[in-house]
Amino acid sequence: PIIMTTPSATLTTLSSSSSPITAAPSSTSSPPVSVSSPPRFPIGRVDTFIEGGARCVSVPDRTLAVFKNDGILYAIDNRCYHSGGPLTEGDIEDYGGTLSVRCPWHSYHIALETGEGLYLSIDGHIKSKGVKQ
């Protein structure tokens, strides 16, 4: 998934990354690692995305579902990893404290921030099936 927080006029998204590239302070003294960014593609003006809504956006080799929640845009593959359900038709939900989209076909939950498939375990805790998006 790609998390978009920029208020710029035109939103761009990554096309070939399965997770966002972020910079964080390191507790070790290792030098920073240089990472090249995947290509970016314009997908529309930020102000055209509706709060609480979703939009299907095509980029080369992928179709994305772009969700806007609390002013933050999230982009994941539009098809559910389970059976190909259209995630833009799913509902954004808080699932055990994790913002997710619920697939409209079989109610699978996918975390918007990480792309993880989520499930309720037998012990009553929300657990991850791993990154599927």
HELIX and SHEET records of a PDB file:
HELIX    1   1 VAL A   46  THR A   48  5                                   3    
HELIX    2   2 LEU A   87  GLU A   89  5                                   3    
SHEET    1   A 4 ILE A   2  MET A   4  0                                        
SHEET    2   A 4 ILE A  72  ASP A  77 -1                                        
SHEET    3   A 4 ARG A  62  ASN A  69 -1                                        
SHEET    4   A 4 ALA A  54  VAL A  59 -1                                        
SHEET    1   B 2 THR A  10  LEU A  14  0                                        
SHEET    2   B 2 ARG A  40  ARG A  45 -1                                        
SHEET    1   C 5 ASP A  91  TYR A  95  0                                        
SHEET    2   C 5 THR A  98  ARG A 102 -1                                        
SHEET    3   C 5 HIS A 109  ALA A 111 -1                                        
SHEET    4   C 5 GLU A 116  LEU A 120 -1                                        
SHEET    5   C 5 ILE A 126  VAL A 131 -1                                        
END                                                                             
